[in-house]
Amino acid sequence: MPVSDAPDVADDLDAQRRQAFWRRVRGHRGLQAGALILLVLTVVAVGAPWLAPHDPYAQSLAHRLLPPVWQAGGSWDYVLGTDQVGRDYLSRLIYGTRISLIVGFGAASVGCVIGVTLGVCAGYFGGRVDSLVSFLLTCQLALPGLLLAMALVFIIGPSLWVVIGIIGGLHWTYYLVVTRTSTLRLRQLDFVAAARAVGSNRRQILFHEILPNLLNQIIVVFTFEIGIAVLAEAALSFLGVGIQPPTSSWGLMISEGKMAIFHRPWLVVLPGMALFLLVMGANLLGDGLRDVTSPDKRN
């Protein structure tokens, strides 16, 4: 084969791989559903000032605890009713989407940086570095995550960025395990040996050879960690040490409505359904990405 034809053959193979990947994506209903759910929630979060019918912080004791529109006494002015101090529940749910997505993506990103860094270093360098990272992993797994997060938030002080930092700082173990295992396998392959042979240093090997081949696994773990972070924030807010009033948070809304759950269940059910939808969307997306990027599904 002429040398000039080699790049064309490589381009054709890359095009065939991309086409096969998109065929798998189009054929995976769970992946499409998860991506659609997250896309819709992202649009809601970004467009909250235009989509919310009322100010989510405006209180009106004359309109407190109004039922949703489908119940007797409901009004189209307050489609999902109002809370204990007369704030529009639909508006608070819409603004709560912002908090959940910011916490989900922010905490998952913090955990990704910590876990991937430790996992790649442990897998590539081995020896004492691997032993030290394994010790840190064992210590992390031995700690009660929710209790430790509550204690740290209580000591530092509750705020959005503190919650993101603490949740992300406590949820990096999945990244570490996945990247360490994959790095141990990749460093034995021929392309890494070839990079060493041509004089590549460790930084070049890690950033140009190892990390690009870990991207699929990292993305899959990232999507699952979004759901875990959202539930962790909701749990902290429910217990009173997460997002503080009057900020709209789904976990905080559940906490505020739990006293009236038997008489006005929508105060708990509506934010609970929103949480379920977001976590389900993230899990469906992660599960779908795992399926379409697994080695047995590739050409």
N, C-alpha and C positions, 0 to 999 in steps of 0.2 A: 504493500500500500504506500503510495507517495506520502511524504511527510506533510505536504500541504493539505492532504485530506484528513489528517488526524484531528485538527480542531473541529472540522465539520462533523465528524463522527461523535466527538465528545458533546458538541452542542445538541446533536440529535438525541443522544442518550439523556441529556439533562431535560430536554423538552418532553421526552417520553415519560420520564419520572414525574415531572410536574403535572402532566396530563393524567397520569395514573393516580397521583395524589388527589387531584381535584375531583376525579371520578369517585374515589372513596369518600371524599367529603360530601359530595352530592348524594351519595347513597346511604349516608349515616344520618338517620332521622334524629337520634338523640343529640348528636353534635349540632345539627341545625337548630333544634329547639333550644338548647342551652345558649348558643350564640345569639339567637333572636331575643331570648329573655334578657340577657345581659345588655344587649343593644338597646332594647326598649327602656330598661331601667336607667341606662346611662343617658338616654335622651331626656327622660323625666327629670333626672338629677340636674342636667345642664340647663334645661328649660324651666326649672322650678319657679323663677320669678314670673314667668308668663303663664304657666299652667295652673298655679295655685289660685283659687278663686278669692281667697282672703289672706290677710296678714296672719301667718301662723303664730305670731306672738301677741296678737290683739285679743284682750280679754273683755268679756261682756257677761256679767253675772245675770243679766236679764235673759240671756240665751244659753245658760249652762245646762249641760246634760240633755240636749235635744236629741231625739232618736234619729236614725238614718231615714232616708226618704221612703224606704219600703215598709216602714212601720207606722202605726197610727201616731199622728202628731208630727211626723217628719215634714221637712220642707226642702224644696229644691234650692233654696238659698244656702242650705247646709246639707249637701248630698249625703255625707256620711255622719251627720250629726255634729255635736260639740262635746268637749270634755268637761271636767269638773269646774273649770273657770271660764267656760264659754268660748274657748278657742276652736276654730274650725278644724275638724278632725282630718278631712281630706287634705287640707293645706299642710298640716303637720306630717301626714304620711308622705306627701310629696317631698317636703324638705328633709324628712328623715332618710329618704333615699340617698341624698347627698352624703350624709354622715356615714351610712353603712358602706357606700362604695369607697369613700375616702379612706375609712378605716380598713376595709378589705384589701384594697390595692396597696395602701401605704404599709400596713403591717406585713402583708405578703412580700413586699419589696424589701423591707428591712430584714425579714427572716431569710429571704433569698440571698442577700449579700453575705450575711453571716454564715449560713449553712453551706453555700456553694464555695466560699473561700476556704472554710475549714475542710470540707469534703475533698476538694481538689488538692489541697496541700497534703492532707493525710494520705490520699491515694497515690499521689505522684512521688512524694519524698519518702514515705514509709518510715520505718525505724522509730526513733524517738518521737518524731512529729506525729506519726500515726498513733503511738501509744498515748501521747498527751491528748490528742483529739478524742480518742476512744474514752479516755478518762472523763473529759468534759461531757461527752455524750452520756456516759453512765450517770454522772451527777445530775445532768439535766432531766433524764428520764426518772430519776429517783425522787425528784421534787414534785409536790402537788401543784400543778400549773395554775389552777384558778386561785388557790389560796395565796400563792406567792404573788400573783398579779394583783390581788386585792391589797396585800400588804404593801407592795411597792407603790401602787397608786395612792394609797392612804398616806404613805410617808412623803412622797414627792409632791402630791397635790393633784387632784383630778383636772384634766383638761384634754382636749382632743388630741394634741400632739403627744402628750404623755401616754395616753392610752395606746396610740399607734406604736410608739417606741417600745412600750413594755410588752404588748402583745407580739410584736415582731421579734423582740429580743428573747421571747420564750417559745417561739414556734419556728425553729430552724432545724429540728432533728430530721425531718423527712428529706429536706434538701441534702443534708450531710450524708445520710445513709445512701441515697440514690447516687449522688455524685462521687462519693468515695468508691463505691463498688464499680461504677462505670470507669472511673479513672484508673483503678487497678487493672482493669481489662485493657483499656486503650494504651496504656504506657508500654504494653508488651507487643503491640502490633508493629507491622513493618514501617508504616508511614512515620511513626515517631522515631524509630531507629534511623530512618532515612534523613529526617530533620536533624538529628544529632550528627549524622555523618557529614552533612554539608555545613556544619558549624553553627547551627542555631543554638542560642543560649536557652536557659530554663524559662525565662520570661516569654521568649518567642514561641517556645514549644507549648507552654501553658495557654497563651492567649490566641495562638494561630492554629494549633493542632488539637489540643485537648478540649478547650471550652466550646468551639464550634460544634464538636461532635456530641456535646452534652446538652445542646440547646433544646432538643425535643423533650428530653426527660425533665429539664428544668421547667419548661412551659407547662407540662402536665401537672407537676407538683404545685406550681404557682396557682393554677386554677383551683385545685383542691384547697390550697391554703387560704384562698379568698373566702370560701365558705366557713372555714374554721375560724378565721379572724373575725368575721361578721358575727358568728355565734358567741365568740369570746367577748366582744364588745357589748352585745346584747345582755349577756350574763352579768358583766360588771355594772352596766347601767341599771339593770333590774335590781341589783343588790345595793345600789346607791353610791358606788365608788367609780363609776365610769363617766359618761357624758352627763353634765349637770344641767338642771333646769335653768332657764326656759328653753334651751336648745332642743330641737326636735330629734329624738332618737327612738327607734322602734323598741328597743329594750326598756328605755325609760317610760315610754307610753304604756307598755304592758305593766310595768311596776305601778304607774299612777292609776291604772284601771283595774288592778286586781281586787281592790276592796269592793268594787261593784260588779264583779264577774257574774253573779247569779241574777242580778236585776238588769244589768246592761252589758251583756256578754260581748257586744261588738267592740267595746273599748279594749278588750284583750284579743279577740279573734282577728280583727282587721290588721293590727301590726304583726300579729303572729303569722297570718297568711302572707304578709309582705316578706317577712323573714324567710318563711318556707320557700317562697318563689325565688328569692335571690340565691339562697343556698342550693336549691335544686338546679337552677340555671348554671351556677358555677360547677356543680358536680357533673351535670350532663355534659358540659363543655369539656371538662377534664377527662371524663370517661371516653368521650368521643375522640379527643386528641390522642389518648393512649391507644385506642383501637386503630386509628388510621395511620399512626406512625410506628406501630409495632413491626418488628422485622419480618414476621410471617405474612404481613399484609403488603409488603413492598415487592416490586418486581426485581 
